[in-house]
Each structure stands twice: as C-alpha cells, then as structure tokens.
C-alpha cells in the first residue's frame, strides 16, 4: 500500500494474557532499530508494560468516566508519528471500537494516509476465535491484520488452522508472524535485573548495554531472540510500517542474521560404496 504514511498498531481482542504487550514492545524496539519514529499509548494502568519499558516515548493514559472521549483524543494524534503503538487493557476493545465508530476513525485515518493494523492472536479456544471472528466481520478490509502465533501463550492453533476464519483473514491480506519463545532462563534474569535496577529493561538494551550486570550467556540467548524477531518483522514490514520505511527493509538491516544452513540427510556420503 504505497499511500500508507502512518501506522496505528494495536490488539482489538477482549482476552488478556495473549502476549500483546510483548509483541508491541518488540515492535517498539524494531522501530528504534530501523530508525522509524514512533509514539506509544499505554491504556493498561494495572500492568504498565509498555510505559515501564519506554517511559520517554509512551504516555500512560487512564480511561475516565467517558472512556470513548479519551479514545477519540488519542485517535486525533495518530498522525503525529509514522507509527503509533496502542496497548489497551484487556476488555477495553469494545470501548476502543465504540470511540472509533463515533468519528468513523478507520475511514478518516485512511483518508489522511493512515492505516490501522490489528494484531490477532489465535488459539485452541472457541471464545477466543469467536472474538477474532467478530472483529474481522466488523472491521473487514478497513484495517490490516497480523496473525501472531505465540507458542509461549497459545501452543496450539488446531481450531484455527485450515478454518474458514483463517481463510477470511488470508483473503483480507493478513500476514502471519510467529514470535519465538524466549527461554525462561533469560526471562527470569531479565526480571531479576529489572528488580535490581528499579526500572524496565528492553531486550535490545540487555544485548547492547555491556555495563548491565547480566550473565554473558544469557545475553547471547536474548540476542538470538531479538535477531529472530526482527528478521520475522522484516518479512511483514508492509503491514507494520509506513510504505516509505517498509520499502527500505533489506537495504538497512543493522541486526541481520542468516538462517542456519539446511542439512540434507545422506547428501555427502559416498553412495557408490554402499
């Protein structure tokens, strides 16, 4: 979509504990590494995941007595940065959609060169898939979709794979992104480090800041995870970045990594002597 100048990325599902904050945090770090200016809004005052990690770039907002009004205010500033990350608390999705409906935000955003991307997290759960179906039916092609497979939270997606819902999403141009599982060893070390420092520590900082008291082997595990995630985000850049930035992916790759060579069983043996 060559006309896309702004991206607003969020998750419109009602269910919590899907890993949306992890993916949004990865997207924030990805934007920094790919030199894409971004802004963020954290609508989850209980967890504050995004604002804790990026206090200078993310604004923490609490929805008051008229939550739709706050959603409308945030919609009005979505064109102030190339990428806007929107981290709502679980069960706030209906409020977001009502606020958008009041001002026909998806259509207005498109008219201003913007495009909404909704992160979709499938799993083997009827309620979860029904929620996704409701979003797809309601929003249709007015937004883009990134189907996120997160084995750490939803190890199986058999009810989704090959379903009519998957077909509908593919027909709407959805792209698929699998987030690798970060070893518990690394997650625990990061959590302990954050407690020790009294602040959030991103994965990229854990890799790049050699002054942090972090075990060297754990740092290598995190670095491998970051490289894998960024490489996979590069593959779906058209759905998560404005067109001008997505077009540059592949020429500027500061944390690139090549895939491991494929080994063919029996390829190098001397079969003449068998």
N, C-alpha and C positions, 0 to 999 in steps of 0.2 A: 504494500500500500504506500505508494510514493508520496501521497499527500499528508501522511501522518507526521505531525510536528511535535505532538505531546502524547505521552502515555500516562494513563492512570491505572495502576495495578492494585488489585485488592482481591479478597475472597468473599463471595456472597453467600456462602453456606452458613446454616444456622449452628451446625455442630462445632464444638470446640475440640481441642486436643487432636487436631489433624496435622499439625506441623506447619501451619500457615505462617506463623511468626518466624520460624526457622528459614522458610523459603524467602520471605520478604527481607530478612536480614542478609541472606545470601545475595539477593538482588541488589541491595544497597551497596554491599562490598563489590559486587560485579560492576555496578555503575561507576564507583570510585576508580576501580582498576582500568575500566575502559574510558575513563575521562568524560563521563556523562554527568552533567549537573542534575541533581535530584533534590526533592524535598519529601518529608515524610510527616504523617499524622498518626498518632497512636491514640486509638479510641478504647483502649483496654487499661483503665486505671488500676485494675487489680494486679495485673502481671507486669505491665510497663516494659514488655520485652524489647520493642523497637526503640523506645525513647531512652531506655537504660543503656543500650549499646551505642546509640548515636545522639547524645544529648544536644549537640550543636546543630544537627540537621533535622531532628524530629521534634515536633510540637505535640505535647501531651494534651489531649482535649477530653473533658468530661461532658457528656451529654446532659443538659439540664432538663427543665420542665417542658421545654419544647425542642426535643431532640432533632426533629426534622429541620428546624431552623438552623441548627448547628451544621447539619449535613449540607444544607444549601450554601451556607457561608464557605464551607470547605470546597464545594463544587466551584464556587466563583473564583478561587485562586488556583485551580488545577492547571491553568495555562501559564503560571508564573515560573515553571521549570520544565525542562524537557521530559522528566519523569517524576511522577508523584506516586509515592507508596502510601497505601491506606490500610492500616491494621485495625479492623474493628473487633470489638469483643464478641464472643460467641452470643448468638441470639439477637445481635444488633442488625443483622442483614435486612430484616423486614423494614426497619426504620430507615436504613440507607436507601432502599428501593422506593419507599414512600416519598422520601425527600427528593429523590431524582425524578420521580413521576410528576411531582408538583411543578417542576420547572422544565420538564422534558429534557433532562440533562444529557442523556446519551446522544440525542439528536443535535442539541445545541453544541455539545462538545465536538461532534463530528464536523459541524458547520464551521467551527473555529480551528479546524486542523487537528483535533484530538481524537483519541481512540481509547476506550476502556478495555482493559484485559482482566478477565476474571480467572483466578486460579481455581481449579476444580480438583478435588481430592476424592477419587472413588475408593470403594472398598466393598467387602462382602457384608453389606448391611442394607436391608431393604429401606429403612428410613433415610439413610444417607443417600442412596441412589434416587429415591423419590424426591428428595430435596434438590438434587442436581437437576433432575428432570423438570422440576418446577421452574428453576432458574433458566434453563435452556428454552423452555416453552414460553416463558415470559419475555426474555430478552432477545431470543432469536439471533439474527445476524447483526443486531445493533451494537454488539460487543464482540471481542475476540476471547478465545478460551485457550488456556494452557492446562492440559490434564496432567496433574502431578501424581506420579506414583511414588509413594513414600513407604518403603518396606518396614521402616522402623515403627511406623504408626499403624499402617494397614498392610500387613504382609501378603494378603490375598485379595485379588480382584476378580474372582471367577464369575461372580454375578454380573460384573460389568463387561468383562472381555467377551467380545462377539455379540453383545446385546444390541438392541435397537437404539438404546441410549448412546452407546459408543458410535454407532453408525450415524446418528443425528449429529453428534459433535464433529465427526470427521467431515460430514457434508457441510458443516458451518466453517470449516477450515481450521479446526482445533489442531494444536501441536501437542506432542507428548514429551514429558520431561520426567526422568527418574532421578530422584535425589538419593545418592548412595548413603548407606548408614555409616555414621561416624562411630568408631569403636568406643565402647563405654569407658575404656581406659582414658581416651582423650577427653571425652565429655566430663568425666569426673575430675581430671586435672584442671580443665578449664574452669569448672565450677569452684574448685578449691582456690584457684588463682584469683577469681573474681571476689571471693570472700576475703581473701588476704588483702587485696588492693582496695576493696570497698567500692568497686565500680565495674562496669561491664567491660569485657574484653572480646573483641571480634576475632573471628578465625584468622583473618588477614593480619591483624596486629600480633596475634600469637605467633604467627610464622615470621613476620618481618622485624618485630621488636626484640632484638637479641638481649636487651637488658632485662627482660621479664624473667623471673625465676621459674622457668619451665624446662622440664626434662627434655633433653635433645631428641630422644627417640619419639616422645610424644609430639614434639614439634614437627617431626618428619611425617607422622601419621596425619596430623592436621593439614600439612602442606599438600599431601597427596589428595586428601578430601577436597581441598579448595581447588586444586587444579582440575580435578574431575568435574566438579560442579560448574566451574567457569567454562570448561570445554563444552559441557552439555548446554549451558545457557547460550553459548555462541551459536549452537545449532538451532536455537529457537529465537534468535535475536530479532527477527522480523515481527514477533508477537510481543516482545517486551521492551523494545527500544523504538524511538522515533526513526523514521526511514533513513535520514541522513546518517545517523550513528550506526544503524544496522548495516548499512552499505559498506562501512569501513571494516567490519569484522572480518578477520582473516588476514588483513594487512597489518593491523596493530594488535598484537597478542602478547602482552607482557608476561603472562604466566602460562604460556602454551606448554603442552605436553603431548608426546606422541603415544599412540596406543601400543601395547605390548605386541611383538610380532606373533603372528598366528603359526602354531606348530602343527604340521600335518603328520599324523601317525604313520610311521614307516617310510617317510619321504626320503630319508638319507641312508637307508640300508642298501647293501649290495644284494639285490634280489636275484642276480644271476647265480649266486652260490646257494640259493635256498633249495 
